[in-house]
Amino acid sequence: MDSSLLLTGLTLGYIGEFVYSFSILAISLSALVVPLLFQISYKARKKISENKRVKLSQEVTKLQIKPLYATCEENLRSVITKISERGVRGIVVVNYENKPLGYVSIQTLLEIDPELYENTKACDVPLDEVPIEYDNVRIIDLLRKFRETEKPVIAIINKEGVLVTTVYERELARFLISF
């Protein structure tokens, strides 16, 4: 299209031969260079994503999953907000030392009168037992633990028993599928 307009302009005398030649050369170069630049850029991105490939034998802390938890002092309204933001089926509850006590499931929250959400603390409701693993656990071991326990969340702790992160079965599956 551009070259046709240039040829028409040259034929009608609107542009000179030098401008025509220079413009055709610029169009030809851009038609060759832009796809090459795109290819180079795409290959670079592909190499970066290959380097981030998730291995089932690697430690879960290398995934850098954002932890999701509630403290004992938080009210149930806050807990429900956190659960709905991440779309999970439960949330780990920690004490003042950030050590996991258990988790509150959606099922437990549904059994409580909504009018009590503002005044009821997370530790005032029955907590389900949360599976706990140390921060050096491998991804494959977490997958096995999810299958064995059928719990929606696993708390990852350090050697002192302090919560490092929380791993949700759905989020881990999405993470593995995305790479």
C-alpha positions as CSV (number, residue, x, y, z in Angstrom):
1,M,0.0,0.0,0.0
2,D,2.7,2.5,1.0
3,S,4.8,1.6,-2.1
4,S,1.8,2.1,-4.3
5,L,1.2,5.5,-2.9
6,L,4.9,6.4,-3.5
7,L,4.7,5.2,-7.1
8,T,1.6,7.3,-7.7
9,G,3.3,10.3,-6.1
10,L,6.4,9.8,-8.3
11,T,4.3,9.4,-11.5
12,L,2.2,12.5,-10.8
13,G,5.4,14.5,-9.9
14,Y,4.6,15.1,-6.2
15,I,7.8,13.5,-5.1
16,G,11.3,13.3,-6.7
17,E,13.2,10.2,-7.6
18,F,15.5,10.5,-4.5
19,V,12.6,10.7,-2.1
20,Y,11.0,7.8,-3.8
21,S,14.1,5.6,-3.6
22,F,14.8,6.6,0.0
23,S,11.2,5.8,1.1
24,I,11.1,2.5,-0.7
25,L,14.4,1.5,0.9
26,A,13.0,2.5,4.4
27,I,9.8,0.5,3.9
28,S,11.8,-2.6,2.8
29,L,14.2,-2.4,5.7
30,S,11.4,-2.0,8.2
31,A,9.6,-5.0,6.7
32,L,12.8,-7.0,7.3
33,V,14.1,-5.6,10.6
34,V,10.9,-5.5,12.7
35,P,10.1,-9.3,12.4
36,L,13.8,-10.1,13.2
37,L,13.7,-7.9,16.3
38,F,10.4,-9.5,17.4
39,Q,12.0,-13.0,17.0
40,I,15.0,-12.0,19.0
41,S,12.9,-10.5,21.8
42,Y,10.6,-13.6,21.8
43,K,13.5,-16.0,22.1
44,A,14.9,-14.0,25.0
45,R,11.6,-14.2,26.9
46,K,11.3,-17.9,26.2
47,K,14.8,-18.5,27.6
48,I,13.9,-16.6,30.8
49,S,10.8,-18.7,31.3
50,E,12.7,-21.9,30.7
51,N,15.1,-20.9,33.4
52,K,12.1,-20.5,35.8
53,R,10.8,-24.0,35.0
54,V,9.4,-25.6,38.2
55,K,10.9,-28.9,39.2
56,L,9.1,-31.2,41.5
57,S,12.3,-31.9,43.4
58,Q,12.9,-28.2,44.3
59,E,12.1,-26.7,47.6
60,V,8.7,-25.0,47.9
61,T,10.3,-21.7,49.3
62,K,11.9,-21.1,45.9
63,L,8.5,-20.6,44.4
64,Q,8.1,-17.4,46.5
65,I,4.4,-17.9,47.2
66,K,2.8,-15.0,49.0
67,P,1.6,-16.3,52.4
68,L,-2.0,-16.0,53.4
69,Y,-2.9,-16.2,57.1
70,A,-4.9,-14.5,59.9
71,T,-3.9,-13.7,63.4
72,C,-5.9,-14.7,66.5
73,E,-6.9,-11.1,67.0
74,E,-8.5,-10.6,63.6
75,N,-12.3,-10.7,63.4
76,L,-14.1,-13.0,61.1
77,R,-15.1,-10.2,58.7
78,S,-11.4,-9.7,58.0
79,V,-10.8,-13.4,57.7
80,I,-13.6,-13.7,55.1
81,T,-12.3,-10.8,53.1
82,K,-8.8,-12.4,52.9
83,I,-10.4,-15.8,51.9
84,S,-12.5,-14.2,49.2
85,E,-9.6,-12.1,47.8
86,R,-7.5,-15.2,47.1
87,G,-10.5,-17.6,46.3
88,V,-9.3,-20.3,48.8
89,R,-11.3,-22.7,51.0
90,G,-9.7,-21.9,54.3
91,I,-7.1,-19.7,56.0
92,V,-4.3,-20.5,58.5
93,V,-4.6,-18.9,61.9
94,V,-1.4,-17.9,63.7
95,N,-0.7,-16.8,67.3
96,Y,1.2,-13.7,68.4
97,E,4.5,-15.5,67.7
98,N,3.3,-16.2,64.1
99,K,3.1,-19.9,64.8
100,P,0.3,-21.8,63.1
101,L,-2.5,-23.0,65.4
102,G,-4.9,-24.4,62.7
103,Y,-7.0,-23.2,59.9
104,V,-10.6,-21.9,59.6
105,S,-12.5,-23.4,56.7
106,I,-15.3,-21.9,54.7
107,Q,-17.6,-24.6,56.1
108,T,-16.9,-23.4,59.6
109,L,-17.6,-19.8,58.7
110,L,-20.9,-20.8,57.1
111,E,-22.1,-22.4,60.3
112,I,-21.6,-19.0,62.2
113,D,-24.3,-16.4,62.3
114,P,-23.1,-13.5,60.0
115,E,-24.2,-10.9,62.6
116,L,-21.3,-12.3,64.8
117,Y,-18.6,-11.8,62.2
118,E,-17.6,-8.3,63.5
119,N,-17.2,-9.3,67.2
120,T,-15.9,-12.9,66.8
121,K,-12.1,-13.4,66.7
122,A,-10.4,-16.0,64.5
123,C,-9.3,-18.1,67.5
124,D,-12.8,-18.1,69.0
125,V,-14.1,-20.5,66.4
126,P,-13.2,-24.2,66.1
127,L,-9.9,-24.5,64.1
128,D,-9.2,-27.5,61.9
129,E,-5.8,-29.2,62.2
130,V,-3.5,-27.7,59.6
131,P,-0.8,-29.9,58.0
132,I,2.6,-28.5,58.7
133,E,5.9,-28.9,56.8
134,Y,9.3,-27.4,57.2
135,D,10.6,-24.8,54.7
136,N,13.0,-27.3,53.0
137,V,10.1,-29.5,51.9
138,R,10.1,-30.4,48.2
139,I,7.1,-29.7,45.9
140,I,6.6,-33.4,45.2
141,D,6.3,-34.1,48.9
142,L,3.7,-31.3,49.3
143,L,1.6,-32.8,46.5
144,R,1.7,-36.2,48.3
145,K,0.7,-34.5,51.5
146,F,-2.3,-32.8,49.8
147,R,-3.4,-36.2,48.5
148,E,-3.0,-37.9,51.9
149,T,-4.7,-35.2,54.1
150,E,-7.2,-33.8,51.6
151,K,-6.8,-30.4,53.4
152,P,-6.9,-27.2,51.3
153,V,-3.8,-25.6,52.8
154,I,-0.4,-26.6,54.2
155,A,1.5,-24.3,56.6
156,I,5.3,-24.0,55.9
157,I,7.3,-23.2,58.9
158,N,11.0,-22.6,59.7
159,K,13.1,-24.5,62.3
160,E,11.7,-22.2,65.1
161,G,8.1,-23.1,64.2
162,V,7.3,-19.7,62.7
163,L,5.1,-19.5,59.6
164,V,7.1,-18.8,56.5
165,T,4.3,-19.2,53.9
166,T,1.1,-21.1,53.2
167,V,0.6,-23.3,50.2
168,Y,-2.8,-23.9,48.8
169,E,-3.5,-27.0,46.6
170,R,-5.2,-25.0,43.9
171,E,-2.5,-22.3,43.8
172,L,0.3,-24.9,43.6
173,A,-1.5,-26.6,40.8
174,R,-1.9,-23.3,38.9
175,F,1.7,-22.5,39.5
176,L,2.8,-25.9,38.1
177,I,0.6,-25.6,35.1
178,S,1.7,-22.0,34.3
179,F,5.3,-23.1,33.8
